[in-house]
């Protein structure tokens, strides 16, 4: 199994890059684990308490479960990937049955920040995007898809997102094998990743 870790700041376009990689590959050969599915279960907290959690700190992620699930997949066993609700700020009761594949992509803002998980990656990718661009994308997404208002998103960006990005995400570039600039010139980098995957398949 070839395991690829794809990290980068919020709104940097990780999903776009993942889709570009998947577009020209045989369907069903590549599996995806999303870090967002592995936010810790916070059912014991009230909604108001959950809203205040710093979701951009590595402590908010259940890396133990994510690493265990990846090890299970590597051994050829299916797993039940959790389902997270950004509206409720909590894990739901649902899970998604995820089968092992020849290639597994693990994507999320903090996936390179955990040494144990990082050591499992055969290829480490960092998607880079301009700070303003990331903020604009985050605003659009959180307001249209996650029911947030403008003040809430901007406040969270200034107090949490930006400092956490500088502390835990940006420094992870040094571990990356490939840095992909998320603009219209990223095709070469995406092609390189796709070529490596194709050779593995």
Helices and strands as residue ranges (DSSP letters): E 2-7, H 14-23, E 30-34, G 35-38, H 47-51, G 58-60, H 63-74, E 79-85, E 90-98, E 103-107, H 115-118, E 123-128, H 131-145, H 150-156, I 157-161, H 162-164, I 165-169, G 170-175, E 178-181, H 187-200
